Amino acid sequence: MSVISISKNPVRHSRTKYIDIRHHLIRDLIEDKIIKLEHVSTEKQVADIFTNGLDVFKYLRTTLRLCGMDK
């Protein structure tokens, strides 16, 4: 959620001073309503299978989703 907050707040502060200038393009696209940022819960983030420990049910559900078998 903090990334969404930073993208909506153009004020520069200590947490954003190391963000490369080229990434400000994203903020401009958000302001121009070309793209929209949305929060995605941890359970629905497919990339988390590679970073977080999962219980068996979550592992199988995510694996099936990666294989395109969730439909």
C-alpha positions, 0 to 999 in steps of 0.5 A: 500500500505504501507504493500506492501512497507514494505514487499519489503524493508528488512531495519528495521525502526521505523514503523517495529520494533514491528513486531513479528519475525514470521511474517518475514516468509511472507517477505521470501515467497515474496522474494522466489516468493512463494506468491505475494502481490497485492493491492486491492481497497477499493470497492473490499475488502469484509471485509470492510462491517464490518468496514466501512459505506456503501451506499445502493448499495455497501451494497447490492453488498457486501452482494450478493458477501458474499452469493456467488450470484455475478456470 
